[in-house]
Amino acid sequence: MTADTAVDAFLAELTHQRRASPHTIAAYGRDLKRLAALAGEVALVTLQPHQLKRYAMQLHGQGLAARSLARSLSAWRAYYRWLAKRGAIAVNPCDGLKAPKRPKGLPKALSIDQSQALLDAPAETTAEIRDKAMFELFYSSGLRLSELASLDLNGGLDLVEGVVTVTGKRGKTRAVPLGSKAAEAIRAWLACRAELAKPDEAALFVGARGRRIGPRSIEQRLDLWTKRIGLGVHVHPHMLRHSFASHVLQSSGDLRAVQEMLGHASISTTQIYTHLDFQHLAKVYDAAHPRARKK
């Protein structure tokens, strides 16, 4: 079996036996074709780990994105695993071969003006009053979606003290401040909650059927809200958490406090918001500094 026929047989098996998607088949085909080009006259079946590592470094040096390189290595591993099962090779030369770490992207956050436009929108129906309370709480306290959805009516929320207590990842409990706007919106929701909630429902926020509203429904309600007010950007619940962290850091500069409010186990996780803060300062500079303006 030649190299070309071996690759064709491998891709055919992925198509017919494993029912891989056409997109996966096409991507694997391109990745193996790229490997054959790197190997030149050397047969793929004879390649050794050090050669494959060198080829991966070449691709990385040529500017191939970490995500694309990881996918290429996945295709190579699968192909050599297939060859090994058929006895064509004794050991998979891709074993232990790792792609470079992908750079972490910055979380998306709303500007202060966008946040204000989102939260200042009027709420008229009972469902909208509930939605506004949820979104104010997201932005006021930086809660995770699961934390907000799991809040109970008689537990965790103290409107008098202005504190909300939640249990986050790894069962860690934390108390975070509740802004006055959020408290006002929650009081408005509590005044009409009985119109939706079943009498025995413990959840703070309920859906149309009167039971605890689910995370997916919260996401859908936020999407509808942003479209209704014409904000012009797609907003998901975690984006409100990012906006909370970014804006608190911009105003206070207290990274440790933001870490505690977000419930991050490590401050290195929170430090990504310092980059968002720098981006904000850069935009202010570009807009206000005379030497930054284009003439």
N, C-alpha and C positions, 0 to 999 in steps of 0.2 A: 504494500500500500504506500503510495507516494504521499508527500506532505500535503499536497492539495486535496487528494482524495480522502486523507485522514481527517482534515478539517471539515470537508464537506459531510463526511459521515457523522462527525461529532455534531455539527449544526443540524443535520437531518434528525438525529436522535432527540436533540433538544426540542425540535419542532413537533415531531410526531408522537414521541413517547412521553416526554416531560411536559408537552403542551406549553412551551415557553411562548411569550408574546412575540409578535413580529418585530417590535422595537428591540427586545432583548436579543433576538437572533441577529438582527442587523448590526447592533452594537458589538456583539461578540465577534461577528465576522470582521468588522473593521479593526477590532483590537488584535485579532490573530493575524490579519493582513499586515498590520503595523509591525507586529513582532517578526514576521517573516522578512519584512523589508530591513529591519535592524540586523537580523541574522545574516542576511545576504546569501552566500553560497552554503552556509552551515545549515544542516538539516535540523528542524525544530526538535526532533526526537533525541538529538545528541546534545542539546544545550545543557549546560551545567549551572548550578546556583550562582556562581560568581558572574557568569555571562548575563544571566537574567537581571541580576542586580545592577550591572553596568548599563544595560538597556533602559532599566527603569530610571536610573540617574540621568541618562541622556535625555529621556523624554521630559523629566522634571527640569533639566537645564534648558530645554528648548521652550519652556514656558507652559507646558501642559498643566492645567489646573489640578490641584490635589484631588478633587472629586473625580475628575476624568481619569487620572492615573490610578486611583483606587479601583475604579471600574475595570480598567485594563488589566490590572493584576488579578482581579476576580475572574476575568475571562481566561487568563493564562492558567490560573490554578485549576479551573474547571476542566480545561482541555487536557492538562497533564494528569489530572486525576482520572479522566476518562481513558487516557492512554495506559495508565498504570493498571486499571481494572482489566484491560485486555492483554496485559503482559508485554506491552511494547516497551515499557521502561520499568526499572526496578523500584525507583524512588522518585517522588514528585519533586523536581528541582525548585518549585516555587514555595515549598514548605519553609516558613520562617521569613519569607520576603514580605516586607511591610511598606505601605505607602507613607509618604510624609504626612504629618498631622495637618489637618485642614485648619486654616486660620479661622478663628471665631469671628462671626459677623456681629456687628453692633446691633443691639435690639432697636426696634423702631419705636419711637416715641412721638406723641403729638406735641406741637408747640403749645405754649400757654394760651395763645389766642384760640387755637383749635379746641383745646380742652374746654375753654370757657364757652365757646360756641356750642359744643356738644352738650354741656351740662346746663346751660342757660335756656335751652329749648323748653317751651311750655309742655306740661303734661295735662291732658284733659280726661282721658278715660281711666278707669281703675287699673287696667293693664299698664298704661303709660306711667301712672303714678308709681306703680311697683317698679317699672323699668328704671325710672329716674332715681329711685332710692337705691337700686342695685348699682347703677353706674356711678352715682355719687360716692357710694361706699367703696367701690373699686378704686376710684381715684383718690379718695380721702385717706384710705388706710393701706393701699397697696396689697390688697388681698389676692391670693391665687383664686382661680375659678372654682376649684374644688372646695376651697375654704369658705367662699361665699355661699356656694350651693348647700353646704352642710350646716349652716347656721340655724339654730333653733330659736323659736320665739322667746322662750324662757331660759336662756343660757347663752353666755358669751357677749351679749350686747348690753351695755350700761349707758343709757342716754343721759343720765344725770351726771355721771363722772366723765362722760365723753370718751369711753374706751370700748374697744371690741376685742375679745379674747378668742383666738382660734387655735386649732391644732393642725399643724402643717406637716411637712415631710418628716419621716422617721419618728412620728408621734410627738414632735416637739411643740409645746404650747407657748404662745407668746401673746402679749397684750400690746395693742397699737392704738395711737390716738384716733379719735373720731372727730372729724372736722364739724364745725357748726352747720355748714351747708348740708352735709350728709345726715346729720342728726335731724335737721329740719325736714329733709326729704323722707327719712324713715318714719318720722312722726306722721307725716301726711299719708304714707302708705299704711301705717298701723290703724289710722282712722277709718280706712275703707277696706282693710284686709279681709274682714268677714264677708264681703261681697263675693270673694272668690274662694276662700279657704273652707275646707270641710271642718266641721266643729271639733273633730278630734285630731286635726293635723298639727304636728309640733313644729314644722318648718317655718322659718321666718318668711321665706319667699315661696310662693306657690304658683303653679301654672293654671291653665284654663280649667283643668279638671279638679282643681282644689287641693291637689297634693303637691309635695315638694317639687319645685321646678328643677329640671335636670340641666347639667352643664351645656349640652347641645342646644337646648331651648334658650338658654341665656345668650349663647353666641348668636343665635338667629335673631333674637330680639334686639341685640345691639346692632346687628347689621341692618335691620329694618329701621331702627332709630336714626342711624347715620344717613341712610338713604332718604328718609323723610325730611330731614333738616337740610339735605344737600351739602354735606360736609366735603364731599369730593374725594375722600380717602377711605379705604377699607380699614375698619377698626375692629380688632378682636379684644376680648377681655384682658389678655396678658399685656396688650399695648397700653391699657390704662394703668396697669401695675408699673410698666416701664416709665410711663409719663410721670406717675407719682414719684418714683425714685429719682428720676432726672431733675424734676422741678424742685424737690426738697433739697437735693444736693446743690443745685444752682443757688438757692436762696440761703442755705445754711453752711455749706461746705463741710458738713459733719459726716464723713464717710461711715464712721462707726455707728452712728445713730441710724443711718439708712440701712446698714447691715442688720441691725437688731429689728427694725420695723419690717424688713422684708423676710426675716427668718432665714438668712443665709448662714450655713454652717461655717463657711470660710469667707473672710473679707476679700479674698482674691476674686470671688464671684461678683461681689458688689463693685469692685474696682472698674468693671466695664462701663459703669455709669459716669466715671470720670472722663472717659473718652467722649460720651455724649455731651457732657458739660463743656468740654473743650470745643466740640463742634459748634455748640451754641455761641460760645465766646467768639469763635472765628467768624460766624455769620454776623454777629453784632459789629465786629471790627470791619468786615467788608462793607457793611451798610453805612457805618458812621465815620470811619476814618478817612480823611481827605485823600491820603496817599493810596488808599485801597480802591478808590473809585476809578472807574475807567473814564478817560476823558474822550 
